[in-house]
């Protein structure tokens, strides 16, 4: 048999007025309709009274005030509320929201889980010169809904006055970055750019001075008052400090306020190419076969400049007489030429004079030499060891000659004989 326990309460029970939220009742059950001859049994019933959200949270003050430095972020003020519901429950935990006064969303509120306070923070820096005073209307609610016969009253809203304090701000460059285009190798002292920086503290009368903060190649100078940037060295597009034809420098502007403030700006110089680099031949060492029918090699022109100051290249023999009887240079395309051996030569190393010219206006030419190794070619194999041995043997003979001259005393009268230069020719 099952029995039901019904608890009847004749008055409204307030959880806050009860001495405890848990009660234990001893229950006696007797059969035989309660006659003395019947059997009895006892049991204990535990009754726990749980809280309902029947108290709306109320601000402890209708007005909160705070001062905030312009340009700063963080907690500005802690909002406090009272709630008579059971702590650490959804009926007690507060949710704060800004219902008016924050059109640009500079503020936000988070609930402190330890004390239920609302932490009003600045999340976007405020500007004294734009708005000095901010008035916010804040609403507080509970996580759990209120019981039907209880509502949120005027005490569930509060006003917050935020006063923005003026702080000396650093000058601001505009535009940033500043981009200009200049030809490399312009004369020293040439004008490059005019820096423009303004002081956000428009309510203060402050002056600005300019300085170079980062100039990797030390090419630039700046007038500290006017902000004019001029060259103090040659601009070189081929410099390792130039990337993708752009040179970048950083400048600083500082005001004269109480506790001076600074700002930085970037100058990007797009460098146009000037034909200031002569072309050269690559590779500098080639190999040909001593048999004239297989003696053809390809060389190319290279230039540190770019179009139109680079290719097409013209590669031709040097002006030494007689070269055309042994060698022939013919064009392959805009950048390469073919070198052909016209007659058989002994296996050795030869210095072949060439002249390479670029397409700049005016064009630049470079008289250079490449080393040609004449080798033996048999069955698709090239043997250049004999060329190297000839060179080694000649150098050994020169060394023995030098030692002989010194030992006989004749070397004292041959100071003008430059052996180092002679060795280098091999």
C-alpha positions as CSV (number, residue, x, y, z in Angstrom):
1,X,0.0,0.0,0.0
2,X,1.3,3.5,-0.9
3,X,0.5,6.7,1.0
4,X,0.9,10.3,0.0
5,X,2.0,13.2,2.2
6,X,0.3,16.5,1.6
7,X,1.8,19.7,3.1
8,X,-0.7,22.6,3.6
9,X,0.7,26.0,4.3
10,X,-1.9,28.6,5.3
11,X,0.4,31.7,4.8
12,X,2.8,32.9,2.1
13,X,6.3,31.6,3.0
14,X,9.3,33.9,2.4
15,X,12.5,32.0,2.1
16,X,14.4,34.9,3.6
17,X,12.3,34.8,6.9
18,X,12.6,31.1,7.5
19,X,15.1,29.9,10.0
20,X,16.2,27.1,7.7
21,X,15.4,25.8,4.2
22,X,15.3,22.2,5.2
23,X,12.8,20.4,7.6
24,X,12.5,16.8,8.8
25,X,9.1,15.3,9.7
26,X,8.6,12.1,11.6
27,X,5.6,10.2,10.1
28,X,3.7,7.3,11.9
29,X,1.6,4.8,10.0
30,X,-0.8,2.5,11.7
31,X,-3.1,-0.3,10.3
32,X,-6.4,-1.5,11.6
33,X,-7.7,2.0,11.1
34,X,-5.6,3.1,14.0
35,X,-6.9,0.7,16.6
36,X,-4.7,-0.2,19.5
37,X,-4.4,-3.8,18.3
38,X,-3.0,-2.6,15.0
39,X,0.7,-2.5,14.0
40,X,2.5,0.8,13.5
41,X,5.6,1.9,11.5
42,X,7.5,5.2,11.4
43,X,9.4,7.1,8.7
44,X,11.2,10.4,8.3
45,X,10.4,12.9,5.5
46,X,12.9,15.6,4.5
47,X,11.4,18.7,3.0
48,X,13.7,21.2,1.3
49,X,12.3,24.7,0.4
50,X,13.8,26.0,-2.8
51,X,13.9,29.7,-3.8
52,X,12.0,31.3,-6.6
53,X,13.0,34.5,-8.4
54,X,10.5,36.7,-6.5
55,X,12.9,39.6,-5.9
56,X,14.2,41.8,-8.7
57,X,17.8,43.0,-8.4
58,X,18.1,46.7,-7.5
59,X,21.0,49.1,-7.9
60,X,22.5,50.4,-4.7
61,X,22.8,53.8,-6.3
62,X,20.8,55.5,-9.0
63,X,23.9,57.3,-10.3
64,X,27.4,56.1,-10.8
65,X,30.3,58.3,-11.9
66,X,33.9,57.7,-13.2
67,X,36.8,59.6,-14.8
68,X,38.6,57.9,-17.7
69,X,41.8,59.0,-19.5
70,X,41.4,59.4,-23.2
71,X,43.1,56.7,-25.3
72,X,42.9,54.2,-22.4
73,X,40.9,51.0,-22.0
74,X,39.9,48.8,-19.1
75,X,37.4,48.8,-16.2
76,X,36.0,52.3,-15.5
77,X,33.5,51.6,-12.6
78,X,32.0,48.7,-10.7
79,X,28.2,48.7,-10.5
80,X,26.7,47.2,-7.3
81,X,23.2,45.7,-6.8
82,X,21.1,44.1,-4.1
83,X,19.2,40.9,-4.6
84,X,17.4,39.1,-1.8
85,X,17.2,35.8,-3.6
86,X,19.4,32.9,-2.7
87,X,23.0,33.7,-3.7
88,X,24.8,31.7,-6.4
89,X,21.5,30.8,-8.1
90,X,20.0,31.9,-11.4
91,X,17.5,34.0,-9.3
92,X,20.4,36.0,-7.8
93,X,23.0,36.2,-10.6
94,X,22.8,39.5,-12.5
95,X,22.9,40.3,-16.2
96,X,23.8,43.9,-17.1
97,X,23.1,45.7,-20.4
98,X,23.6,49.2,-21.8
99,X,20.2,50.4,-23.1
100,X,21.2,53.9,-24.0
101,X,24.1,56.3,-24.5
102,X,26.6,54.1,-26.4
103,X,26.0,54.4,-30.1
104,X,29.6,53.6,-31.1
105,X,29.9,50.7,-28.7
106,X,32.9,52.0,-26.7
107,X,31.7,50.3,-23.5
108,X,30.8,46.8,-22.3
109,X,29.7,45.2,-19.0
110,X,30.6,41.9,-17.6
111,X,29.3,40.4,-14.4
112,X,31.8,39.6,-11.6
113,X,30.8,36.0,-10.6
114,X,32.2,36.4,-7.1
115,X,30.1,39.5,-5.9
116,X,27.5,39.9,-8.7
117,X,28.9,43.4,-9.5
118,X,28.8,44.8,-13.0
119,X,32.2,45.7,-14.4
120,X,31.7,48.6,-16.8
121,X,34.8,48.7,-19.1
122,X,36.0,50.9,-22.0
123,X,36.8,48.7,-24.9
124,X,37.3,51.4,-27.6
125,X,39.5,54.3,-26.5
126,X,37.7,57.6,-25.9
127,X,38.7,60.9,-27.5
128,X,38.6,64.0,-25.3
129,X,38.6,66.3,-28.3
130,X,35.5,64.6,-29.7
131,X,33.2,63.9,-26.6
132,X,34.1,64.9,-23.1
133,X,31.0,63.5,-21.3
134,X,29.2,60.2,-21.8
135,X,25.9,59.3,-20.1
136,X,25.0,55.7,-20.1
137,X,21.7,54.1,-19.0
138,X,22.2,50.6,-17.5
139,X,19.7,47.9,-16.9
140,X,20.1,44.8,-14.6
141,X,18.1,41.5,-14.8
142,X,18.4,38.0,-13.4
143,X,19.4,34.9,-15.3
144,X,16.1,33.3,-14.3
145,X,12.8,35.0,-15.1
146,X,10.8,36.7,-12.3
147,X,7.7,35.0,-11.0
148,X,4.5,36.3,-12.7
149,X,3.4,38.7,-10.0
150,X,6.9,40.4,-9.6
151,X,8.4,42.9,-12.1
152,X,11.5,45.0,-12.6
153,X,11.1,48.5,-11.2
154,X,12.9,51.8,-11.6
155,X,15.6,50.6,-9.2
156,X,16.6,48.0,-11.8
157,X,18.1,50.8,-13.9
158,X,20.9,53.2,-13.2
159,X,22.7,56.1,-14.8
160,X,26.5,56.2,-15.3
161,X,28.3,59.5,-16.0
162,X,31.8,59.1,-17.7
163,X,34.1,62.1,-17.8
164,X,36.9,61.9,-20.3
165,X,40.2,63.4,-19.1
166,X,42.5,65.1,-21.6
167,X,45.9,63.4,-22.2
168,X,48.7,64.7,-24.4
169,X,48.6,62.6,-27.6
170,X,51.3,62.0,-30.1
171,X,51.2,63.7,-33.6
172,X,49.5,61.6,-36.3
173,X,51.0,61.4,-39.8
174,X,48.8,61.6,-42.9
175,X,48.9,59.9,-45.2
176,X,50.6,56.9,-43.6
177,X,52.5,55.5,-45.4
178,X,53.5,58.5,-47.6
179,X,54.5,57.1,-51.1
180,X,56.6,59.0,-53.6
181,X,58.4,58.1,-56.8
182,X,62.0,59.3,-57.5
183,X,64.8,58.5,-59.9
184,X,67.8,56.8,-58.4
185,X,71.1,58.8,-58.4
186,X,69.4,62.2,-58.2
187,X,71.8,64.9,-56.9
188,X,72.6,65.2,-53.2
189,X,70.2,67.5,-51.4
190,X,67.3,66.8,-53.8
191,X,63.8,67.2,-52.5
192,X,62.1,63.9,-51.8
193,X,58.9,64.5,-49.8
194,X,57.0,66.8,-47.4
195,X,55.9,65.1,-44.2
196,X,52.5,66.0,-42.8
197,X,51.7,65.4,-39.1
198,X,48.9,67.0,-37.0
199,X,48.5,67.1,-33.3
200,X,45.2,65.6,-32.1
201,X,45.2,67.9,-29.1
202,X,43.5,70.7,-31.0
203,X,42.5,72.6,-27.8
204,X,46.2,73.0,-27.0
205,X,48.7,75.2,-28.9
206,X,51.7,72.9,-29.5
207,X,54.5,72.8,-32.0
208,X,55.8,69.7,-33.8
209,X,59.4,68.7,-34.6
210,X,60.4,66.0,-37.0
211,X,63.3,63.5,-36.9
212,X,64.6,60.4,-38.7
213,X,63.8,57.3,-36.8
214,X,64.9,54.6,-39.2
215,X,66.8,55.1,-42.4
216,X,68.6,51.8,-43.2
217,X,71.0,53.2,-45.9
218,X,71.4,56.7,-44.4
219,X,70.2,58.3,-47.5
220,X,67.8,60.9,-46.1
221,X,67.6,64.0,-43.9
222,X,64.6,65.9,-42.6
223,X,64.1,69.5,-41.6
224,X,63.0,69.3,-38.0
225,X,60.6,72.3,-38.3
226,X,59.2,72.1,-41.9
227,X,59.3,68.3,-42.3
228,X,60.9,68.5,-45.7
229,X,62.8,65.3,-46.6
230,X,66.0,65.6,-48.8
231,X,68.7,63.2,-50.0
232,X,71.9,63.1,-48.0
233,X,73.4,60.3,-50.2
234,X,72.8,58.8,-53.6
235,X,69.7,56.7,-53.9
236,X,70.6,53.4,-55.4
237,X,67.8,51.1,-56.7
238,X,70.3,48.2,-56.7
239,X,71.1,48.5,-53.0
240,X,70.3,45.5,-50.7
241,X,68.1,47.9,-48.7
242,X,65.7,48.3,-51.6
243,X,63.1,45.6,-52.0
244,X,60.8,45.4,-55.0
245,X,62.1,48.8,-56.2
246,X,60.9,50.4,-52.9
247,X,63.0,52.0,-50.1
248,X,61.3,52.4,-46.7
249,X,62.2,54.9,-44.0
250,X,60.4,55.8,-40.7
251,X,60.1,59.3,-39.3
252,X,59.1,60.6,-35.8
253,X,57.1,63.7,-34.9
254,X,57.2,65.0,-31.3
255,X,55.1,67.8,-29.8
256,X,56.2,70.1,-27.0
257,X,53.4,69.4,-24.6
258,X,53.8,68.7,-20.9
259,X,55.3,65.2,-21.1
260,X,56.0,65.4,-24.9
261,X,54.3,62.7,-27.0
262,X,55.5,61.2,-30.3
263,X,54.1,59.5,-33.3
264,X,55.7,57.7,-36.2
265,X,55.0,57.7,-40.0
266,X,56.4,55.7,-42.9
267,X,57.9,57.1,-46.2
268,X,58.0,54.6,-49.1
269,X,60.2,55.8,-52.1
270,X,59.5,54.0,-55.3
271,X,62.8,54.1,-57.2
272,X,63.0,54.4,-61.0
273,X,65.9,52.8,-62.7
274,X,68.8,54.8,-64.1
275,X,71.3,53.1,-66.4
276,X,74.2,53.2,-64.0
277,X,75.4,49.5,-64.2
278,X,77.3,48.1,-67.1
279,X,76.3,44.6,-68.2
280,X,78.5,41.6,-67.9
281,X,78.9,38.2,-69.4
282,X,77.9,34.9,-67.8
283,X,79.3,32.4,-67.3
284,X,82.9,33.7,-66.9
285,X,84.4,30.2,-67.7
286,X,83.5,28.1,-70.7
287,X,84.8,24.9,-72.3
288,X,85.2,24.1,-75.9
289,X,86.5,21.1,-77.8
290,X,89.8,21.3,-79.6
291,X,88.1,19.9,-82.6
292,X,86.6,22.9,-84.4
293,X,83.5,21.1,-85.6
294,X,82.2,20.7,-82.0
295,X,83.6,24.0,-80.6
296,X,80.5,26.1,-79.8
297,X,79.4,27.5,-76.5
298,X,76.5,29.9,-75.4
299,X,77.1,32.9,-73.2
300,X,74.5,35.5,-72.0
301,X,74.5,39.1,-70.9
302,X,73.3,40.1,-67.5
303,X,72.7,43.5,-65.9
304,X,71.8,44.8,-62.4
305,X,69.6,47.4,-64.1
306,X,66.1,46.6,-65.3
307,X,64.1,47.2,-68.5
308,X,64.7,49.3,-70.5
309,X,68.3,49.7,-69.3
310,X,69.2,46.0,-69.5
311,X,68.6,43.7,-72.5
312,X,68.6,43.2,-75.4
313,X,72.4,42.8,-75.2
314,X,74.9,43.1,-77.9
315,X,77.9,40.7,-77.4
316,X,80.9,40.9,-79.7
317,X,84.6,40.2,-79.9
318,X,87.0,42.6,-78.3
319,X,89.0,45.0,-80.5
320,X,92.3,43.1,-80.4
321,X,93.6,42.4,-83.9
322,X,93.5,38.8,-85.1
323,X,90.7,37.5,-82.9
324,X,88.3,37.2,-85.7
325,X,90.6,34.5,-87.3
326,X,90.2,32.2,-84.4
327,X,86.9,33.1,-82.8
328,X,83.4,34.1,-84.0
329,X,80.6,35.5,-81.9
330,X,77.1,35.5,-83.3
331,X,73.7,36.5,-81.9
332,X,71.3,33.8,-80.6
333,X,68.5,36.0,-79.1
334,X,68.1,39.2,-77.2
335,X,70.2,38.0,-74.3
336,X,72.6,35.3,-75.5
337,X,75.3,34.9,-78.1
338,X,77.2,31.9,-79.5
339,X,81.0,31.6,-79.4
340,X,82.5,29.4,-82.1
341,X,86.1,28.2,-82.4
342,X,87.1,28.6,-86.0
343,X,90.4,26.6,-86.0
344,X,91.9,24.0,-83.8
345,X,93.9,25.1,-80.8
346,X,96.2,23.5,-78.3
347,X,94.6,22.2,-75.1
348,X,95.1,25.1,-72.7
349,X,93.3,28.0,-71.0
350,X,92.7,31.2,-73.0
351,X,91.4,34.6,-72.1
352,X,88.9,35.7,-74.7
353,X,88.2,39.5,-74.8
354,X,84.5,40.4,-75.3
355,X,82.5,43.6,-75.3
356,X,78.9,43.5,-74.0
357,X,76.5,46.5,-74.5
358,X,73.1,47.0,-72.9
359,X,70.0,48.9,-74.4
360,X,70.0,51.9,-72.0
361,X,69.8,55.5,-73.1
362,X,72.7,56.1,-73.4
363,X,73.9,52.5,-73.6
364,X,76.7,51.2,-71.3
365,X,79.4,48.8,-72.6
366,X,81.7,46.6,-70.6
367,X,85.0,45.3,-72.0
368,X,85.6,42.0,-70.2
369,X,87.2,38.6,-70.6
370,X,86.0,35.1,-70.2
371,X,88.2,32.1,-69.6
372,X,88.0,29.5,-72.4
373,X,89.2,26.0,-71.7
374,X,90.1,24.1,-74.8
375,X,89.5,20.4,-74.0
376,X,89.7,17.1,-75.7
377,X,86.3,15.7,-76.7
378,X,85.8,12.0,-77.4
379,X,82.7,9.9,-77.3
380,X,80.5,12.6,-75.6
381,X,83.1,13.1,-72.9
382,X,85.1,16.3,-72.4
383,X,88.6,15.9,-70.9
384,X,90.1,19.2,-69.7
385,X,92.8,17.8,-67.5
386,X,95.5,18.6,-70.0
387,X,94.5,22.2,-70.0
388,X,94.9,22.3,-66.3
389,X,98.3,20.5,-66.4
390,X,99.6,23.0,-68.9
391,X,98.8,25.8,-66.5
392,X,100.3,23.9,-63.6
393,X,103.5,23.2,-65.5
394,X,103.9,26.8,-66.6
395,X,103.4,28.0,-63.0
396,X,106.0,25.5,-61.7
397,X,108.5,26.8,-64.3
398,X,107.9,30.4,-63.2
399,X,108.4,29.5,-59.6
400,X,111.7,27.7,-60.3
401,X,112.8,30.7,-62.4
402,X,112.0,33.0,-59.5
403,X,114.0,30.9,-57.0
404,X,116.9,30.7,-59.4
405,X,117.0,34.5,-59.8
406,X,117.0,35.0,-56.1
407,X,119.8,32.4,-55.5
408,X,122.0,34.1,-58.1
409,X,121.4,37.6,-56.8
410,X,119.8,38.7,-60.0
411,X,116.4,39.0,-58.4
412,X,117.6,42.2,-56.7
413,X,117.7,44.0,-60.1
414,X,114.3,42.8,-61.1
415,X,112.0,44.6,-58.7
416,X,109.9,45.8,-61.6
417,X,109.2,42.2,-62.6
418,X,105.7,41.6,-61.1
419,X,105.5,37.8,-60.6
420,X,102.1,38.0,-58.8
421,X,100.6,39.7,-61.8
422,X,102.2,37.1,-64.1
423,X,100.8,34.2,-62.0
424,X,97.3,35.7,-62.1
425,X,97.3,35.5,-65.9
426,X,97.3,31.7,-65.5
